[in-house]
Amino acid sequence: MSNKKIVFLAPHWEMLHLAKSLVSHYENVAVRLGLLEQGVEEALAWKRRGEVEVFISRGGTAFLLQQRGLEAPIVEIPVTVYDLIRSLKEAREVSTRIGVVGFSNMIRGIEGLAPILDVELKVIYIDREGFKGSVEEEAESRVQQVINEGIGVIIGGVVTCTVASRNNIPSVLIKTGKEAILKAVEEAQRVAAVQRAERAKTEQLDAIIESATEGIIATDEGGIITVYNPAAERITGLPAGDVVGRPAKEVFPGMPFAQVLATGENSLGHLQTFANGARALTNNVPIVVNNQIWGVISTFQDVTRIQEHEVNVRRKFHTRSHQARYTFADITGVSDSIKGAKETALQFAQVESNLLITGETGTGKELFAQAIHNESRRREGPFVAVNCAALPEPLLESELFGYEEGAFTGARKGGRAGLFTVAQGGTIFLDEIAEIPPSLQTKLLRVLQEKEVRPVGSDRVLPIDVRVIAATNRDLRAAVRAGLFRKDLFFRINVLNLSLPPLRERREDIPLLVDHYLHRFSRVLGGNWEISPEAIEYLQEYSWPGNVRELRNIIERAVLFTGQENKLVTLAGVKEALEGDRLLCPPEGPGGRSGQEGICLSGNLREMERQVVLKVLALEGNNRTRTAARLGVSRTHIWRLLKEEKEAE
């Protein structure tokens, strides 16, 4: 509760004692003696100490308090009709010719009681004709006026009765009853409560304005600046002392204060450059009270701060699907080829250049991309992976770049942010980039060049800060030569190149990988699974067209085929698991060669590779360029295999 008091200023001792007895149970009410100027001095003392919420007084004292403008509510003690009747009855005992002298707040309406009480009244209001001197002097003058009228008794307040006594005229003091005092105190308590609530609101609003990180400027209806918070000082570089009280259009000529005052319309998203060079995004709205424009309020944020917050929000709230889970510690292997790839990748993680990862399917291109992201300065940002071959062209475009509401049939209300925007401050991984259609390649090239995206159906461009890592299992150079992939886009994404070795070139890693996957499946299935040496040897001799991904699948399948009892993966179990990965061969023709319906992958790895090339070459009408592009290899590689085939014949 507030320490401030409701101050009751009693004009005479009798009311002082009565009021004290009536309000003794109120802790926040102080009763003091104070008549006219004495009461004003008492009130001023309370005001200077800051200890008052509401004043209570009556008659001339209340009148003077209001005249002084104490900036504190003043509750007048009402003089009820019963108080006036009591005074008239007492005066009638002396004379029926009664003079009434007082302030209007005490004696207003007394004339109507004359016929009821059968008396003759001469009523003079002290405050009706203006003051020429002090209250006492005015009361003296008015009392003389009624004396000259031949009245026999005077009714009024303390001053009136004092003057009448000096002139030997009988007088009756208008007394205030208990009901009126209690009513005034209750009203003062209500006013004080309202004052406290309003003060709390004002203090809360002030605290909000002072602590807001947004700059806040407010003007009155004349465009004069009345509010200017610390954030506004920080952003604009201008201290409040140089701003408050000045016309907004002079201090900030570029801001639309005058326009909003004139039109009453909002001005949102206004970009303002201040004298110190700071750029801010401002929202300016009219202050409307009872359909009248009372001023303008402008809120604004530093553009740089907005961008920083955007990055932080994206880092904090990007979904689990946009997190990189793997690090270099998750890449298993001791072979020179995989160690070399890891060393190169670690170097690439320290820079921001675009990166192209090449390698056969299943070699771990996304695993390396995630590890590079987690080792880079963007590790706290999102990692967004996109399979460019999984979506048709229109859908891929809207997924990558986003779209505006209504951009196409079925577009989400409000539009949707593209994956480049989602990846802001992080990394976007474009897997199977060779599958992007030519028309979309052009748009992607522009995004990489300009570092900005334009959502589908929008005329806005959005700046992006994203590292691009692309991946493919095809020979992009061959695709460029065949006209299937843009040369300029190839050079844009191939600033750095990381080539991952196939599993057949790192056979010494197979035991480690098998052990890794056995431990993983053991945790899932329970127990401690092992593998026989014969099975390991067989796996090391296999060609692994699906690379590490295929190895993982084979181990999982072999574990399931083995069953829970033995927990030992045998050679037979591995062979059974591999059966699902062998391509079906048609019946062999003469000499063990395949028929026309299919390819028989028999013999060593080089022989199987030649068989695949011959089959695709036949499908492509012996066009070596198309064959190379389809297989993702170079024309030289095709030529070399065909030469070996000819020599073999």
C-alpha positions in Angstrom: 0.0 0.0 0.0 1.1 3.5 -0.7 2.6 5.6 2.2 0.8 8.7 0.9 -2.1 10.0 2.8 -5.6 11.4 2.3 -5.3 14.8 4.1 -8.5 16.1 5.7 -8.4 19.9 6.2 -10.9 20.9 8.9 -11.9 24.6 8.9 -12.6 24.6 12.7 -11.8 22.7 15.9 -15.3 21.2 16.2 -15.0 19.5 12.8 -11.4 18.5 13.5 -12.4 16.5 16.5 -15.5 15.0 14.8 -13.5 14.0 11.8 -10.7 12.4 13.9 -13.3 10.3 15.7 -14.9 9.1 12.5 -11.8 8.2 10.5 -9.6 6.7 13.3 -9.8 3.2 11.7 -8.3 4.5 8.4 -4.5 4.2 8.4 -4.2 6.5 5.3 -6.2 9.5 6.5 -4.6 12.4 8.3 -6.8 15.2 9.8 -5.4 18.7 10.2 -6.7 22.1 11.1 -6.7 24.4 8.1 -8.9 27.4 7.4 -8.5 29.4 4.1 -4.8 30.5 3.7 -3.8 28.4 6.7 -5.3 25.4 5.0 -3.5 26.2 1.7 -0.1 26.5 3.5 -0.8 23.1 5.2 -1.7 21.6 1.8 1.4 23.0 0.2 3.6 21.5 2.9 2.1 18.0 2.3 2.5 18.4 -1.4 6.2 19.4 -1.2 7.0 16.3 0.9 5.2 14.2 -1.7 3.0 12.6 1.0 -0.5 13.3 -0.2 -2.8 11.5 -2.6 -6.1 13.4 -2.1 -7.2 16.5 -0.1 -10.6 16.8 1.7 -12.0 20.2 2.6 -15.0 22.4 2.3 -16.2 26.0 1.6 -13.6 28.7 1.2 -10.7 26.5 1.9 -11.7 24.0 -0.8 -12.2 27.0 -3.2 -8.7 28.3 -2.5 -7.1 24.9 -2.9 -8.7 24.6 -6.3 -7.6 28.1 -7.2 -4.0 27.3 -6.3 -3.8 24.3 -8.7 -2.1 21.8 -6.4 -2.1 19.0 -9.0 -3.8 16.7 -6.4 -7.5 15.8 -6.4 -9.7 17.8 -4.0 -12.8 16.2 -2.6 -15.3 18.7 -1.2 -17.2 17.9 2.0 -20.8 18.2 0.9 -23.1 20.5 2.8 -26.4 18.6 2.7 -29.9 20.0 2.6 -30.2 18.6 6.2 -27.2 20.7 7.3 -28.8 23.8 5.8 -32.2 23.1 7.4 -30.6 22.6 10.8 -28.8 25.9 10.4 -32.0 27.8 9.3 -34.0 26.4 12.1 -31.4 27.5 14.6 -31.3 31.0 13.0 -35.1 31.3 13.0 -35.0 31.1 16.7 -33.2 34.5 16.6 -35.0 36.2 13.7 -37.0 35.3 10.6 -35.0 37.8 8.6 -31.9 35.8 7.8 -28.8 36.7 5.9 -26.8 33.9 4.3 -23.2 34.7 3.2 -20.9 31.9 1.9 -19.3 30.1 -1.0 -21.5 28.5 -3.5 -20.2 25.1 -2.7 -21.8 25.5 0.8 -25.0 27.4 0.4 -26.2 26.6 -3.2 -29.9 26.0 -3.2 -30.7 27.4 0.2 -33.2 29.9 -1.3 -35.6 27.1 -2.0 -35.9 26.3 1.7 -37.2 29.8 2.7 -40.9 29.2 2.0 -40.8 25.8 3.6 -39.4 27.2 6.9 -41.4 30.5 6.6 -38.3 32.7 6.7 -37.1 35.7 4.7 -33.6 35.1 3.2 -31.0 37.5 1.8 -28.4 35.2 0.1 -25.0 36.6 -1.0 -22.3 34.3 -2.6 -18.8 35.3 -1.8 -17.4 33.7 -5.0 -19.9 35.0 -7.5 -18.6 38.4 -8.4 -14.8 37.8 -8.3 -12.3 38.8 -5.7 -10.8 42.2 -5.2 -8.9 41.3 -2.0 -8.5 38.4 0.4 -11.3 36.0 1.4 -11.6 37.7 4.7 -12.0 41.1 3.0 -14.6 39.8 0.6 -16.5 38.2 3.5 -16.4 41.5 5.4 -17.8 43.3 2.4 -20.6 40.8 1.9 -21.6 40.7 5.5 -21.9 44.5 5.6 -24.1 44.2 2.6 -26.7 42.0 4.4 -26.4 44.0 7.6 -27.4 47.1 5.6 -30.5 45.1 4.4 -31.7 45.0 8.1 -31.3 41.3 8.7 -31.5 39.9 12.3 -29.1 36.9 12.0 -26.4 35.6 9.7 -25.7 32.1 8.5 -22.4 31.0 7.0 -19.0 29.5 7.4 -16.3 30.2 9.9 -15.1 33.5 8.3 -18.7 34.8 7.9 -19.5 34.1 11.5 -16.2 35.7 12.7 -17.0 38.9 10.7 -20.6 38.9 12.1 -19.4 38.6 15.6 -17.1 41.6 15.1 -20.1 43.6 14.0 -22.2 42.4 17.0 -24.6 40.5 14.7 -25.9 37.1 15.8 -24.6 34.2 13.6 -25.1 30.5 13.0 -22.2 28.3 11.8 -23.2 25.8 9.1 -22.1 22.5 10.6 -21.2 19.4 8.7 -22.8 16.2 9.9 -21.3 12.8 10.3 -22.9 11.5 7.1 -21.3 14.2 5.0 -17.8 13.6 6.5 -18.0 9.9 6.0 -19.3 10.3 2.5 -16.3 12.7 1.7 -13.8 10.2 3.1 -15.3 7.3 1.1 -15.1 9.4 -2.1 -11.5 10.3 -1.3 -10.7 6.6 -0.8 -12.2 5.9 -4.2 -10.4 8.7 -5.9 -7.1 7.6 -4.3 -7.6 4.0 -5.5 -8.2 5.3 -9.0 -5.1 7.5 -8.7 -3.0 4.6 -7.6 -4.2 2.4 -10.5 -3.6 5.2 -13.0 -0.2 5.9 -11.5 0.7 2.2 -11.7 -0.4 2.1 -15.3 1.7 5.2 -16.1 4.7 3.8 -14.3 4.3 0.5 -16.1 4.0 2.2 -19.4 7.1 4.4 -18.6 9.0 1.2 -17.7 8.0 -0.5 -20.9 9.0 2.5 -23.0 12.3 3.0 -21.1 13.3 -0.7 -21.3 12.0 -1.4 -24.8 14.7 -2.4 -27.3 12.8 -0.7 -30.0 13.2 3.0 -30.5 10.0 4.9 -29.6 9.2 8.5 -30.5 5.8 10.1 -29.9 4.5 13.5 -30.8 1.5 15.6 -29.8 -1.1 16.8 -32.2 1.2 19.6 -33.3 4.0 17.3 -34.2 6.1 18.2 -31.2 8.2 15.3 -29.8 7.0 14.4 -26.3 8.4 10.8 -25.9 11.8 9.7 -26.8 13.2 6.5 -25.2 16.8 5.3 -24.5 16.6 2.9 -27.4 15.8 5.8 -29.7 18.8 7.6 -28.4 21.0 4.6 -29.0 19.8 4.0 -32.6 19.7 7.7 -33.8 22.7 8.9 -31.8 20.8 12.0 -30.6 20.4 12.6 -26.8 16.8 13.2 -25.5 17.7 16.7 -24.4 18.3 17.7 -28.1 15.1 16.2 -29.3 12.2 16.4 -26.8 10.1 19.5 -27.2 11.2 20.1 -30.8 9.1 19.6 -34.0 9.6 16.0 -35.3 9.8 17.1 -38.9 12.8 19.2 -38.1 14.7 16.6 -36.1 13.8 13.7 -38.3 12.9 15.2 -41.7 12.7 11.8 -43.5 10.1 10.3 -41.2 6.4 10.5 -42.1 5.1 12.2 -38.9 3.4 15.1 -40.8 1.8 12.7 -43.3 0.4 10.5 -40.5 -1.0 13.5 -38.6 -2.6 14.8 -41.8 -4.1 11.6 -43.1 -4.6 9.6 -39.9 -3.3 6.5 -41.8 -0.6 4.1 -40.7 2.9 4.2 -42.4 4.4 0.8 -41.9 7.7 -0.6 -42.9 9.2 2.8 -43.7 13.0 2.6 -44.1 14.7 5.5 -42.4 18.4 6.5 -42.5 19.4 8.7 -39.5 22.1 11.3 -39.4 24.6 8.9 -37.8 24.2 6.5 -40.7 22.0 4.0 -38.9 19.2 2.4 -40.9 16.0 1.5 -39.2 12.7 -0.1 -40.2 10.0 2.2 -38.7 6.2 1.8 -38.1 4.3 5.1 -37.7 0.7 5.1 -36.5 -1.7 7.9 -35.3 -2.7 8.2 -31.7 -6.5 8.4 -31.9 -8.7 9.3 -28.9 -12.4 9.8 -29.3 -12.0 9.9 -33.1 -9.5 12.8 -32.7 -5.8 12.5 -33.7 -3.8 13.4 -30.6 -0.4 12.7 -32.1 1.8 10.0 -33.7 3.9 7.2 -32.3 6.8 5.7 -34.2 8.5 2.5 -33.3 11.7 1.4 -35.0 14.5 -1.2 -35.0 18.0 -1.0 -36.3 18.1 -3.1 -39.5 21.4 -4.7 -38.5 19.8 -5.8 -35.2 16.8 -7.2 -37.0 19.1 -9.3 -39.2 21.1 -10.5 -36.1 17.9 -11.5 -34.3 16.7 -13.3 -37.4 19.8 -15.4 -37.5 19.6 -16.1 -33.8 15.9 -17.1 -34.1 16.6 -19.4 -37.0 19.5 -21.0 -35.1 17.4 -21.5 -32.0 14.2 -22.8 -33.6 15.2 -24.7 -36.7 13.6 -28.1 -36.6 15.4 -31.4 -35.8 15.2 -32.2 -39.5 17.4 -29.2 -40.1 20.2 -30.3 -37.8 23.4 -32.0 -38.8 23.8 -35.1 -36.6 27.2 -36.4 -37.8 30.7 -35.3 -37.2 34.1 -36.5 -38.5 34.2 -38.9 -35.5 31.3 -40.7 -37.2 33.3 -41.5 -40.3 34.9 -44.9 -39.8 38.0 -46.1 -41.6 41.8 -46.3 -41.5 42.6 -46.6 -45.2 44.7 -44.0 -46.8 41.9 -43.0 -49.1 39.4 -42.3 -46.4 41.9 -40.6 -44.2 42.9 -38.4 -47.1 39.2 -37.5 -47.8 38.7 -36.6 -44.1 41.8 -34.4 -44.1 40.7 -32.6 -47.2 37.2 -32.2 -45.8 38.6 -30.7 -42.5 40.4 -28.1 -44.6 37.2 -27.3 -46.5 35.3 -26.9 -43.3 37.4 -23.8 -42.4 36.4 -21.8 -45.4 33.0 -20.6 -46.9 33.5 -21.5 -50.5 30.9 -23.6 -52.4 31.8 -27.3 -52.4 31.0 -30.2 -54.7 31.2 -33.7 -53.2 31.4 -36.5 -55.8 31.3 -40.2 -55.3 29.3 -43.3 -56.1 26.0 -43.9 -54.5 26.4 -45.0 -50.9 29.8 -43.5 -50.3 28.6 -41.1 -47.6 28.3 -37.8 -49.3 25.7 -36.4 -46.9 27.7 -37.8 -44.0 30.7 -35.8 -45.1 28.5 -32.7 -45.7 27.1 -32.8 -42.2 30.6 -33.3 -40.7 31.9 -30.3 -42.6 29.0 -28.2 -41.4 29.5 -29.2 -37.8 33.2 -28.4 -38.1 32.6 -24.9 -39.6 31.7 -21.6 -38.1 28.1 -22.3 -39.2 27.8 -25.2 -36.8 25.1 -23.4 -34.7 23.0 -22.7 -37.8 20.6 -25.0 -39.7 21.7 -27.8 -42.0 19.1 -28.2 -44.7 19.3 -31.2 -47.0 17.5 -31.3 -50.3 17.3 -34.3 -52.7 17.0 -32.6 -56.0 15.9 -35.8 -57.8 13.0 -36.5 -55.4 10.8 -33.6 -56.5 9.3 -32.5 -59.9 10.6 -29.2 -61.2 7.7 -26.9 -60.1 7.6 -28.3 -56.6 11.4 -28.2 -56.3 11.5 -24.5 -57.3 8.9 -23.6 -54.6 10.7 -25.7 -52.0 14.0 -24.2 -52.7 13.0 -20.5 -53.1 9.6 -20.4 -51.3 6.4 -18.9 -52.6 3.9 -16.1 -51.9 0.3 -16.7 -51.0 -1.7 -17.4 -54.2 1.4 -18.0 -56.3 -0.2 -21.2 -57.6 -3.2 -23.5 -57.0 -2.9 -25.1 -53.6 -0.4 -22.6 -52.3 -0.4 -22.3 -48.5 -2.2 -19.2 -47.1 0.4 -16.7 -46.2 3.0 -18.3 -48.4 6.0 -20.4 -47.3 9.7 -19.7 -46.8 12.0 -21.6 -49.1 14.7 -23.9 -48.0 17.4 -21.4 -48.9 15.7 -19.0 -46.4 15.3 -21.7 -43.8 19.1 -22.4 -44.1 19.9 -18.7 -43.4 23.2 -18.6 -41.4 23.8 -22.3 -42.0 24.4 -24.8 -44.8 22.2 -26.1 -47.6 23.1 -29.5 -49.0 21.9 -30.0 -52.6 22.1 -33.8 -53.1 21.9 -35.2 -56.6 22.4 -31.8 -58.1 22.9 -33.3 -61.6 19.2 -34.0 -61.7 18.1 -30.3 -61.5 16.2 -29.4 -64.8 18.0 -26.9 -67.1 15.4 -24.1 -66.4 15.9 -24.4 -62.7 19.7 -24.5 -63.1 19.5 -20.9 -64.4 17.5 -19.7 -61.4 19.9 -21.6 -59.0 22.9 -20.0 -60.7 21.4 -16.5 -60.1 20.8 -17.3 -56.4 24.4 -18.4 -56.0 25.7 -15.3 -57.9 23.5 -12.7 -56.3 23.1 -14.3 -52.8 19.4 -13.5 -52.8 16.2 -15.4 -53.6 13.0 -14.4 -55.1 10.0 -16.5 -53.9 7.7 -17.8 -56.5 4.9 -15.3 -57.3 6.8 -12.4 -55.5 8.5 -9.3 -56.7 10.6 -9.2 -53.5 14.1 -10.4 -53.2 15.4 -11.8 -49.9 19.1 -11.6 -49.1 20.6 -15.0 -48.0 23.7 -16.0 -46.1 24.1 -19.7 -46.8 26.9 -22.0 -47.6 26.2 -24.4 -50.5 27.4 -28.0 -50.5 26.3 -30.0 -53.6 26.7 -33.7 -54.3 26.4 -36.0 -57.2 27.2 -39.6 -58.1 27.4 -38.6 -61.8 30.3 -37.2 -63.8 29.2 -33.6 -64.0 31.9 -32.7 -66.5 30.5 -35.2 -68.9 27.1 -33.8 -68.3 28.4 -30.3 -69.1 30.0 -31.6 -72.3 26.7 -33.3 -73.2 24.8 -30.1 -72.7 22.8 -31.6 -69.8 24.3 -29.3 -67.1 25.2 -25.6 -67.3 28.9 -25.0 -67.4 28.7 -21.7 -65.5 26.6 -23.4 -62.7 29.2 -26.2 -62.6 32.1 -23.8 -62.0 30.0 -21.9 -59.4 29.4 -25.0 -57.3 32.7 -26.7 -58.0 34.9 -24.1 -56.3 36.1 -26.8 -54.0 35.9 -30.5 -54.9 35.9 -33.5 -52.6 36.0 -36.9 -54.2 35.0 -39.8 -51.9 36.5 -43.3 -52.5 34.2 -46.3 -53.2 34.3 -49.1 -50.7 36.1 -51.4 -53.2 39.1 -49.0 -53.0 39.1 -49.1 -49.2 38.6 -52.8 -48.5 40.8 -52.6 -45.3 38.0 -50.5 -43.8 35.4 -53.2 -44.2 36.2 -55.1 -40.9 35.9 -51.8 -39.0 32.6 -50.9 -40.7 31.2 -54.3 -40.0 32.2 -54.1 -36.4 30.6 -50.6 -36.2 27.3 -51.9 -37.6 27.2 -55.0 -35.5 27.6 -52.9 -32.4 24.8 -50.6 -33.6 22.4 -53.5 -34.2 23.4 -55.2 -31.0 22.2 -52.2 -29.1 18.9 -52.3 -30.9 18.3 -56.1 -30.7 20.1 -56.9 -27.5 23.1 -59.1 -27.0 26.6 -59.1 -28.5 26.7 -60.0 -32.2 29.9 -61.2 -33.9 30.9 -62.3 -37.4 33.1 -65.1 -38.5 36.5 -64.5 -40.2 35.3 -66.4 -43.3 32.3 -64.0 -43.6 34.6 -61.0 -43.2 37.0 -62.3 -45.9 34.0 -62.9 -48.3 32.7 -59.3 -47.7 36.2 -57.9 -48.5 36.1 -59.7 -51.8 32.7 -58.5 -52.9 32.5 -55.6 -55.4 30.1 -53.4 -53.4 28.2 -51.5 -56.1 26.2 -49.9 -53.3 29.2 -49.1 -51.2 28.9 -48.4 -47.5 25.1 -48.1 -47.6 24.9 -51.5 -49.1 27.3 -52.9 -46.5 25.1 -51.6 -43.7 22.0 -53.1 -45.3 23.8 -56.5 -45.7 25.0 -56.6 -42.1 21.5 -55.7 -40.9 19.9 -58.4 -43.1 22.5 -61.0 -42.0 21.9 -60.3 -38.4 18.2 -60.8 -38.8 18.7 -64.0 -40.8 21.0 -65.4 -38.2 18.5 -65.2 -35.4 18.7 -64.4 -31.7 20.1 -67.8 -30.5 23.5 -68.0 -32.1 24.4 -64.2 -32.5 27.2 -65.2 -34.9 27.0 -64.0 -38.5 28.4 -66.8 -40.6 29.5 -67.0 -44.3 26.3 -68.7 -45.1 24.3 -65.8 -43.5 26.3 -63.2 -45.5 25.7 -65.1 -48.7 22.0 -65.3 -48.0 21.9 -61.6 -47.2 23.7 -60.8 -50.4 21.3 -62.7 -52.6 18.8 -59.8 -52.4 21.4 -57.4 -53.9 22.4 -59.5 -56.9 21.0 -58.4 -60.2 19.0 -61.2 -61.8 20.8 -62.7 -64.9 19.0 -64.2 -67.9 19.9 -67.6 -69.0 23.4 -67.6 -70.5 23.9 -67.9 -74.2 26.6 -69.8 -76.0 30.0 -69.3 -74.5 28.6 -67.9 -71.2 27.6 -64.6 -72.7 24.4 -62.9 -71.8 21.2 -63.0 -73.9 19.6 -59.8 -75.3 17.1 -59.4 -72.4 19.5 -58.5 -69.6 23.0 -58.3 -68.2 24.7 -61.1 -66.4 27.0 -59.7 -63.8 29.6 -62.4 -63.6 33.3 -62.5 -63.5 35.5 -59.9 -61.9 34.6 -56.3 -61.2 36.2 -55.0 -64.4 34.3 -57.6 -66.5 31.0 -56.6 -64.9 31.7 -53.0 -65.6 32.3 -53.7 -69.3 29.1 -55.7 -69.5 27.1 -52.7 -68.1 28.8 -50.3 -70.5 28.0 -52.5 -73.5 24.4 -52.9 -72.5 23.9 -49.1 -72.0 25.8 -48.4 -75.2 23.4 -50.6 -77.1 20.4 -48.9 -75.5 21.8 -45.5 -76.5 22.3 -46.5 -80.2 26.1 -46.7 -79.8 26.3 -43.0 -78.9 29.3 -42.8 -76.6 28.5 -39.2 -75.3 25.0 -40.2 -74.2 26.3 -43.4 -72.7 28.9 -41.6 -70.7 26.3 -39.0 -69.5 23.9 -41.8 -68.5 26.5 -43.7 -66.6 28.1 -40.6 -65.1 31.5 -41.4 -66.4 33.8 -39.7 -69.0 33.9 -40.6 -72.7 37.5 -41.5 -72.3 36.5 -44.1 -69.7 34.0 -45.6 -72.2 36.6 -45.6 -74.9 39.1 -47.4 -72.7 36.6 -50.1 -71.7 35.7 -50.7 -75.3 39.3 -51.0 -76.2 39.8 -53.6 -73.5 36.8 -55.5 -74.8 38.2 -55.5 -78.4 41.5 -56.7 -77.2 39.9 -59.5 -75.2 38.2 -60.7 -78.3 
